[in-house]
Amino acid sequence: MPTPFDSLDTFLAIPRIEGLALSPDGTRAVLTIAALKKDGTGFDRSLWEIPADGSEGARRLTRSAKGESAPRYTSSGDVLFVSGRPDSDADEDSETGQLWVLPAGGGEARAVTRLAGGVSDVSAVAEASARVILAADLLPSATSIEDDARLRAARKKKNISAILHEGYPVRYWDHDLGPADPHLLSLDLGDLRDTVGAVRDEAPDAEKADSDAPAPYPASLPRPQDLTPRPGRSADASGVAVTPDGTTVIAALRVSEGYGFRTRLVSIDVASGEHTIVRDEPRVDFELPVISHDGTLLAYERTEKSTPDGPTQIEVWVSALDGSHARRIVADWDRWPSSLAFDHDDAALIATADQNGRGPIFRLPLGEGAAVEQLTDDDFTYTHVAVDRATGDLVALRSNWMAPSHAVRVTRDGSVIPLAAPVALPEVPATMTEVETTADDGARVRGWLLLPEGATADAPAPLLLWIHGGPLNSWNAWSWRWTPQLAVARGYAVLLPDPALSTGYGLDFIARGWNAWGAAPYTDLLAITDAVEARADIDETRTAAMGGSFGGYMANWIAGHTDRFRAIVTHASLWALDQFNPTTDLSSYWQSIFTPEAMIENSPHRFVRDIRSPLLVIHGDRDYRVPIGEGLRLWSELNDHFAADDGTIVHRFLYFPDENHWILKPQHAVVWYETVFAFLGQHVLGEEWKKPDDLG
């Protein structure tokens, strides 16, 4: 029976749930749903409200050409979101996203900000007041919101894009930093008022005479208050929380350490704007602050900076709101929490963390010596966890390799109730089996094996080893970017292993590959591949390997150390570590976790002469995490060593001039998969090479 994964066009058309927010009374949830545009070149995002008890009744809340994102409920039940949709009260349309509010009692959504640079995110919403904390960018020389608008207009008029940097870093993942700096802004929605007819915001007479003077900020909108004036990059916050009454903000703000940085917890009094340091230590990051429902307790993560000697634990701490009486909880819990929230009664924290190829929800009691309780025990990874204050139940998204993200309710007894949504789970063409082996040092190495229908001893499936990025990561949740079900639909068995450096197995497992990427991570991958190839339903004579980012690094390392794979796909890959380190977007981190000797010893480029498998190299020119120089140098050196006299070569290079670390444009994703499957088909399945039509 055909599945949505048999056709790339059908696959792209599957709607995707990307976010969830829970109403204050716990009865409703809002989902962010992305659906392919009619022309297939992008995604439209809309908000849908669903009952949070599992009953039917999903309804669409928003509909616009620009789409909506970052939904949050206010304390009164209104829905906040960010959108670049036209504002009928504005003088002209803007491309920037603004904060909008959709009243709980019904009616049209309206914009509540009109910032020249737009709103980046909703950082925090007070539980018992109308206070909202926003992330937004302002130009460093601006003295006010109006002055920011004036400066931006001048740059736009003169077509200036230049940025003067006075510190580090200058880029992050897929975008340039600057010229604007990130700020935290406070907004009191209680100041929002409705008017009959258009509001005329008149500028002072002196400003009217100056044609370049900006219009005053609309008097009908609550004026944002800057909580982080002159921030530099410090307000690139690693978590923001606000007290229920909206009077105090706790933010994890950056402070420079050489050309790197650490994060510290800062308390900001909203009324005065005064900053007070709550927690700060040299070479320690304090992140993910959350405040209890009664406003008296602060919880956060404390992490000492890692060094080449090894990784460090992410510790969970609790203190009074001012940082006093700080103490670590669940000290023997050897996991890295990815989210924190106070339980309904403030007696514990609700956390998520990678564990054993899954991502369960945990309850971390605040009592001294109390044991961690695992609340979910299935093969899923949970995200966007929200606490129902009335019942103590949890509402979340969950996914695994058999099901993309979908909304569920987790009751206090651990029962999981799927919630109704307008997005049905697609039929997948695979079975999911857990596999494992024992490494030479005795470590357990496990992964997931996705098998196509019909794979038997009489008809064994070719094997595709798919290596995750990170490297601090785990193959435990659905990915729309890396979707192995597409390969399964084409007859491949896909192995998704968690080698050394993977999260969810404790600090010692990560340490096995620390400062030595080419050692245990490599041997773990080969060991679990050996174990899977020994299965009767796997054809060990037809195997390939692929990976992106760190997975691309491992693909390159594998290519230079074994010829067992018929083909290797390496996407956004690290090739020469001595070149990568000073050109990546945050070189201070990579320099801190590698010794100079290990960076040379573990660099794949040293083994280019030993490559025997055909390589498909893929890279985007706007990749700032793994800069394009890595792909260009790899391609140059492959040609230097393996091009024939007539210039032909068995290897291939798929280049995207306008993509970054990820290939995000839908039709580029189609080209990506078509090229990968054509390359694998040629070298693994013995098919004739055919370049995808859209590549000319």
TAGIDA-V122722 format. One record per residue. N is the residue number from 1. RES is the residue in one small letter. PHI is phi in whole degrees, 0 to 359 (NA if undefined). D_FIRST is the distance of its C-alpha to the first C-alpha in Angstrom with 1 decimal. Layout:
{{N;RES;PHI;D_FIRST} {N;RES;PHI;D_FIRST}}
This chain:
{{1;m;NA;0.0} {2;p;297;3.8} {3;t;236;6.5} {4;p;297;10.2} {5;f;264;11.2} {6;d;286;10.0} {7;s;237;12.8} {8;l;295;16.2} {9;d;295;17.2} {10;t;293;14.4} {11;f;300;15.2} {12;l;297;18.9} {13;a;279;18.5} {14;i;291;17.4} {15;p;296;20.7} {16;r;231;22.5} {17;i;272;25.1} {18;e;247;28.0} {19;g;200;31.0} {20;l;210;32.4} {21;a;222;35.9} {22;l;252;37.4} {23;s;291;40.1} {24;p;301;43.5} {25;d;271;43.3} {26;g;75;39.9} {27;t;267;38.4} {28;r;226;36.3} {29;a;224;34.3} {30;v;251;33.6} {31;l;252;30.4} {32;t;266;30.3} {33;i;238;27.0} {34;a;256;26.2} {35;a;227;24.2} {36;l;298;23.9} {37;k;296;26.8} {38;k;301;26.4} {39;d;273;27.5} {40;g;75;25.1} {41;t;256;28.2} {42;g;189;28.5} {43;f;235;27.7} {44;d;267;29.3} {45;r;242;30.2} {46;s;225;31.2} {47;l;253;32.4} {48;w;234;30.9} {49;e;256;32.8} {50;i;230;31.2} {51;p;295;33.0} {52;a;266;33.5} {53;d;253;33.5} {54;g;98;29.8} {55;s;281;30.5} {56;e;282;28.8} {57;g;129;30.5} {58;a;295;29.2} {59;r;220;31.2} {60;r;280;31.6} {61;l;261;35.0} {62;t;229;35.2} {63;r;203;34.3} {64;s;204;35.9} {65;a;292;35.4} {66;k;274;36.5} {67;g;80;34.4} {68;e;224;35.5} {69;s;208;35.4} {70;a;54;37.3} {71;p;290;37.5} {72;r;214;40.2} {73;y;268;42.0} {74;t;277;45.7} {75;s;297;47.9} {76;s;268;48.2} {77;g;96;44.5} {78;d;290;44.2} {79;v;254;41.3} {80;l;263;42.2} {81;f;202;40.0} {82;v;252;40.6} {83;s;205;39.9} {84;g;264;41.3} {85;r;299;41.2} {86;p;297;44.4} {87;d;254;47.2} {88;s;295;49.2} {89;d;273;52.3} {90;a;278;52.3} {91;d;290;54.4} {92;e;208;51.5} {93;d;292;47.8} {94;s;234;47.1} {95;e;278;44.2} {96;t;277;44.8} {97;g;280;43.0} {98;q;241;45.2} {99;l;277;45.1} {100;w;238;44.2} {101;v;230;44.6} {102;l;249;42.9} {103;p;297;45.2} {104;a;296;44.0} {105;g;277;45.9} {106;g;104;44.1} {107;g;112;45.0} {108;e;282;44.2} {109;a;288;43.6} {110;r;223;46.5} {111;a;286;47.3} {112;v;241;49.6} {113;t;226;50.3} {114;r;215;51.4} {115;l;270;51.7} {116;a;300;52.0} {117;g;266;49.8} {118;g;79;47.3} {119;v;252;45.9} {120;s;277;43.9} {121;d;193;42.8} {122;v;266;43.8} {123;s;281;45.2} {124;a;197;46.4} {125;v;228;47.1} {126;a;291;49.9} {127;e;283;49.1} {128;a;230;52.2} {129;s;211;53.5} {130;a;266;52.5} {131;r;279;52.6} {132;v;231;49.7} {133;i;251;49.8} {134;l;247;48.2} {135;a;258;47.6} {136;a;207;48.9} {137;d;257;50.5} {138;l;230;54.1} {139;l;294;56.1} {140;p;296;58.6} {141;s;273;61.7} {142;a;292;60.9} {143;t;261;63.4} {144;s;196;61.4} {145;i;297;58.2} {146;e;294;60.1} {147;d;293;61.3} {148;d;299;57.8} {149;a;298;56.8} {150;r;297;59.9} {151;l;295;59.2} {152;r;295;55.6} {153;a;297;56.7} {154;a;294;59.3} {155;r;297;56.8} {156;k;294;54.5} {157;k;298;57.4} {158;k;269;58.5} {159;n;57;55.0} {160;i;262;55.6} {161;s;240;52.7} {162;a;297;54.9} {163;i;230;54.9} {164;l;262;57.8} {165;h;262;56.9} {166;e;237;59.4} {167;g;189;57.3} {168;y;232;54.2} {169;p;276;51.1} {170;v;242;50.5} {171;r;218;46.7} {172;y;212;43.8} {173;w;52;40.2} {174;d;226;39.5} {175;h;214;42.5} {176;d;285;46.3} {177;l;267;48.5} {178;g;91;51.3} {179;p;287;53.4} {180;a;281;52.8} {181;d;254;53.0} {182;p;287;50.8} {183;h;229;52.6} {184;l;254;52.1} {185;l;243;53.2} {186;s;260;54.0} {187;l;226;53.4} {188;d;258;54.8} {189;l;291;52.7} {190;g;294;55.7} {191;d;274;57.5} {192;l;286;54.9} {193;r;226;56.5} {194;d;267;55.6} {195;t;228;57.8} {196;v;261;58.4} {197;g;86;58.1} {198;a;288;57.9} {199;v;267;59.7} {200;r;262;62.2} {201;d;266;62.6} {202;e;277;65.8} {203;a;276;66.8} {204;p;302;70.4} {205;d;304;72.9} {206;a;297;73.3} {207;e;284;69.6} {208;k;300;69.5} {209;a;291;71.9} {210;d;260;69.5} {211;s;296;66.7} {212;d;271;64.6} {213;a;291;64.9} {214;p;285;61.6} {215;a;292;61.2} {216;p;294;61.8} {217;y;296;58.9} {218;p;303;58.1} {219;a;290;60.4} {220;s;279;57.8} {221;l;250;55.4} {222;p;296;56.1} {223;r;280;57.5} {224;p;295;55.6} {225;q;255;57.8} {226;d;283;57.5} {227;l;270;57.4} {228;t;225;57.3} {229;p;295;59.9} {230;r;50;60.2} {231;p;276;57.3} {232;g;61;56.6} {233;r;264;53.2} {234;s;296;54.1} {235;a;274;52.1} {236;d;289;48.8} {237;a;288;48.4} {238;s;260;46.4} {239;g;124;46.2} {240;v;221;48.2} {241;a;225;49.2} {242;v;228;51.5} {243;t;295;53.5} {244;p;305;52.7} {245;d;276;55.9} {246;g;77;55.0} {247;t;270;58.3} {248;t;226;57.2} {249;v;247;54.5} {250;i;249;53.6} {251;a;231;52.0} {252;a;269;51.1} {253;l;256;53.0} {254;r;278;53.4} {255;v;223;56.8} {256;s;293;57.5} {257;e;227;58.1} {258;g;64;59.2} {259;y;261;56.4} {260;g;254;53.9} {261;f;202;53.8} {262;r;236;53.5} {263;t;243;52.6} {264;r;233;55.0} {265;l;269;54.9} {266;v;235;57.1} {267;s;265;58.1} {268;i;242;58.7} {269;d;281;60.9} {270;v;296;59.5} {271;a;295;62.9} {272;s;260;64.8} {273;g;80;62.2} {274;e;291;63.8} {275;h;257;61.9} {276;t;229;62.5} {277;i;288;60.9} {278;v;264;59.3} {279;r;217;58.1} {280;d;201;58.7} {281;e;218;59.2} {282;p;301;59.4} {283;r;56;56.2} {284;v;224;54.3} {285;d;256;51.4} {286;f;250;51.4} {287;e;219;48.1} {288;l;55;45.9} {289;p;292;48.7} {290;v;223;47.9} {291;i;244;50.5} {292;s;295;50.8} {293;h;294;50.5} {294;d;271;54.3} {295;g;77;55.0} {296;t;255;57.0} {297;l;245;54.7} {298;l;237;53.1} {299;a;241;50.3} {300;y;195;49.2} {301;e;258;48.1} {302;r;236;50.7} {303;t;223;49.8} {304;e;289;52.4} {305;k;300;51.6} {306;s;286;50.1} {307;t;231;52.1} {308;p;300;51.5} {309;d;288;52.6} {310;g;157;49.4} {311;p;284;47.2} {312;t;240;48.6} {313;q;280;47.3} {314;i;274;46.3} {315;e;266;48.7} {316;v;253;48.5} {317;w;236;51.8} {318;v;226;53.3} {319;s;210;56.6} {320;a;292;58.6} {321;l;299;57.8} {322;d;271;60.6} {323;g;93;59.4} {324;s;285;62.0} {325;h;56;61.4} {326;a;288;58.4} {327;r;208;56.8} {328;r;275;53.7} {329;i;245;51.4} {330;v;39;48.9} {331;a;295;50.6} {332;d;266;48.9} {333;w;274;45.3} {334;d;265;44.0} {335;r;225;41.2} {336;w;253;41.0} {337;p;295;40.5} {338;s;257;38.4} {339;s;204;39.5} {340;l;223;42.3} {341;a;204;43.2} {342;f;284;45.8} {343;d;295;44.8} {344;h;299;45.7} {345;d;255;49.1} {346;d;64;49.9} {347;a;269;50.3} {348;a;201;47.5} {349;l;252;45.1} {350;i;260;41.4} {351;a;227;39.8} {352;t;241;36.6} {353;a;196;36.4} {354;d;295;34.2} {355;q;203;34.3} {356;n;54;32.6} {357;g;79;29.4} {358;r;230;29.2} {359;g;220;31.2} {360;p;287;32.7} {361;i;259;35.3} {362;f;237;38.8} {363;r;248;42.0} {364;l;253;45.1} {365;p;296;48.2} {366;l;277;51.3} {367;g;293;53.7} {368;e;294;55.3} {369;g;79;53.7} {370;a;289;50.8} {371;a;274;47.5} {372;v;292;44.3} {373;e;247;41.8} {374;q;273;38.0} {375;l;269;36.5} {376;t;239;32.8} {377;d;221;31.4} {378;d;233;27.7} {379;d;266;25.5} {380;f;242;25.7} {381;t;245;28.1} {382;y;254;30.1} {383;t;221;31.7} {384;h;53;33.7} {385;v;286;35.2} {386;a;236;37.6} {387;v;261;40.1} {388;d;278;40.7} {389;r;298;44.5} {390;a;286;44.8} {391;t;244;42.7} {392;g;85;42.1} {393;d;291;38.3} {394;l;238;36.3} {395;v;240;33.7} {396;a;205;31.5} {397;l;259;28.3} {398;r;217;26.3} {399;s;202;23.4} {400;n;209;22.1} {401;w;283;19.4} {402;m;255;16.7} {403;a;208;17.9} {404;p;291;20.0} {405;s;306;23.3} {406;h;213;23.6} {407;a;274;26.8} {408;v;218;28.2} {409;r;245;31.5} {410;v;251;33.1} {411;t;280;35.8} {412;r;297;39.0} {413;d;271;37.9} {414;g;93;34.8} {415;s;291;32.2} {416;v;245;29.4} {417;i;247;28.4} {418;p;297;25.6} {419;l;261;27.0} {420;a;294;25.7} {421;a;209;24.7} {422;p;283;23.4} {423;v;247;20.7} {424;a;276;17.6} {425;l;289;16.1} {426;p;286;12.9} {427;e;289;9.8} {428;v;252;10.5} {429;p;267;8.9} {430;a;223;12.2} {431;t;247;14.8} {432;m;246;18.3} {433;t;235;21.3} {434;e;276;24.9} {435;v;232;26.9} {436;e;201;30.6} {437;t;208;33.6} {438;t;244;37.4} {439;a;285;39.1} {440;d;301;42.5} {441;d;271;44.3} {442;g;90;42.7} {443;a;288;40.4} {444;r;280;37.0} {445;v;240;34.3} {446;r;233;30.8} {447;g;189;27.5} {448;w;251;23.7} {449;l;244;21.4} {450;l;262;17.7} {451;l;250;15.8} {452;p;286;12.5} {453;e;298;10.3} {454;g;94;12.2} {455;a;285;15.5} {456;t;219;18.2} {457;a;297;21.8} {458;d;279;20.9} {459;a;222;18.4} {460;p;292;19.8} {461;a;269;18.3} {462;p;296;20.7} {463;l;247;22.2} {464;l;242;22.8} {465;l;278;25.7} {466;w;246;25.6} {467;i;258;29.0} {468;h;283;29.8} {469;g;274;32.6} {470;g;131;35.5} {471;p;282;36.8} {472;l;280;37.4} {473;n;199;33.8} {474;s;210;31.0} {475;w;280;27.3} {476;n;230;26.8} {477;a;215;25.1} {478;w;301;22.3} {479;s;229;23.3} {480;w;280;22.2} {481;r;275;24.3} {482;w;251;23.3} {483;t;242;19.5} {484;p;296;18.5} {485;q;300;14.8} {486;l;293;14.9} {487;a;286;16.2} {488;v;298;13.8} {489;a;297;10.9} {490;r;259;13.2} {491;g;99;13.8} {492;y;275;16.9} {493;a;274;18.1} {494;v;242;20.1} {495;l;261;23.4} {496;l;243;24.9} {497;p;266;28.5} {498;d;247;31.5} {499;p;279;34.5} {500;a;312;38.1} {501;l;90;38.8} {502;s;285;35.7} {503;t;269;36.4} {504;g;101;35.9} {505;y;232;37.8} {506;g;99;41.4} {507;l;294;44.0} {508;d;296;44.8} {509;f;292;41.2} {510;i;297;41.5} {511;a;297;45.0} {512;r;300;43.8} {513;g;250;42.6} {514;w;291;45.2} {515;n;62;47.3} {516;a;206;45.6} {517;w;299;42.1} {518;g;275;42.1} {519;a;263;43.0} {520;a;301;41.1} {521;p;302;38.0} {522;y;292;37.7} {523;t;292;38.4} {524;d;297;36.1} {525;l;298;33.2} {526;l;291;34.0} {527;a;295;34.6} {528;i;285;31.2} {529;t;295;29.6} {530;d;303;31.6} {531;a;297;30.4} {532;v;286;26.7} {533;e;295;27.3} {534;a;284;28.9} {535;r;290;25.7} {536;a;291;24.5} {537;d;270;20.9} {538;i;242;22.3} {539;d;268;23.7} {540;e;290;27.0} {541;t;273;27.9} {542;r;232;25.3} {543;t;230;25.9} {544;a;216;26.5} {545;a;229;27.9} {546;m;204;27.8} {547;g;183;29.3} {548;g;233;31.0} {549;s;64;34.5} {550;f;300;35.7} {551;g;299;32.5} {552;g;291;33.7} {553;y;304;37.1} {554;m;295;35.6} {555;a;299;33.6} {556;n;294;37.0} {557;w;296;38.8} {558;i;300;36.3} {559;a;301;36.7} {560;g;270;40.5} {561;h;231;40.5} {562;t;204;38.0} {563;d;249;36.4} {564;r;288;33.6} {565;f;261;30.8} {566;r;290;29.8} {567;a;203;29.3} {568;i;223;30.2} {569;v;251;29.2} {570;t;234;32.0} {571;h;251;31.7} {572;a;46;34.8} {573;s;260;36.5} {574;l;280;40.0} {575;w;243;41.8} {576;a;239;45.5} {577;l;296;46.4} {578;d;291;50.0} {579;q;277;48.8} {580;f;298;46.0} {581;n;305;48.2} {582;p;279;50.7} {583;t;251;48.3} {584;t;290;45.5} {585;d;286;45.8} {586;l;217;47.4} {587;s;294;49.2} {588;s;300;51.4} {589;y;292;48.6} {590;w;295;47.5} {591;q;292;51.1} {592;s;280;51.8} {593;i;257;49.2} {594;f;242;49.9} {595;t;281;53.2} {596;p;303;54.2} {597;e;292;54.0} {598;a;292;50.5} {599;m;296;49.3} {600;i;283;50.6} {601;e;299;49.5} {602;n;259;45.9} {603;s;271;45.5} {604;p;298;42.8} {605;h;297;44.8} {606;r;292;47.4} {607;f;243;45.0} {608;v;299;43.8} {609;r;293;45.6} {610;d;267;43.5} {611;i;289;40.1} {612;r;238;38.3} {613;s;276;34.6} {614;p;297;33.5} {615;l;247;33.3} {616;l;254;31.4} {617;v;266;33.7} {618;i;230;32.5} {619;h;204;35.0} {620;g;256;35.8} {621;d;291;39.5} {622;r;261;39.8} {623;d;278;38.8} {624;y;262;41.9} {625;r;286;40.7} {626;v;240;40.2} {627;p;301;42.2} {628;i;303;41.3} {629;g;302;44.2} {630;e;296;42.1} {631;g;293;39.6} {632;l;294;42.3} {633;r;291;44.4} {634;l;300;41.5} {635;w;294;40.7} {636;s;298;44.4} {637;e;286;45.0} {638;l;298;42.0} {639;n;291;43.5} {640;d;300;47.0} {641;h;262;46.1} {642;f;233;43.3} {643;a;290;43.7} {644;a;286;44.9} {645;d;301;48.1} {646;d;270;46.3} {647;g;89;44.5} {648;t;286;41.0} {649;i;206;39.1} {650;v;284;35.9} {651;h;281;35.3} {652;r;225;33.9} {653;f;227;34.8} {654;l;261;32.5} {655;y;243;35.0} {656;f;243;34.5} {657;p;296;38.0} {658;d;239;37.1} {659;e;247;34.7} {660;n;248;35.9} {661;h;297;34.8} {662;w;249;31.3} {663;i;264;29.5} {664;l;258;29.1} {665;k;290;28.9} {666;p;307;25.3} {667;q;287;25.6} {668;h;291;27.4} {669;a;298;24.5} {670;v;299;22.3} {671;v;300;25.1} {672;w;303;25.3} {673;y;293;21.7} {674;e;300;21.8} {675;t;291;25.1} {676;v;300;24.1} {677;f;290;21.0} {678;a;293;23.2} {679;f;294;25.9} {680;l;295;23.9} {681;g;300;22.2} {682;q;295;25.8} {683;h;266;27.4} {684;v;259;24.8} {685;l;262;22.5} {686;g;78;25.3} {687;e;278;23.8} {688;e;286;26.4} {689;w;294;27.4} {690;k;222;26.5} {691;k;291;27.9} {692;p;305;25.7} {693;d;302;27.0} {694;d;288;28.2} {695;l;268;30.5} {696;g;83;32.5}}
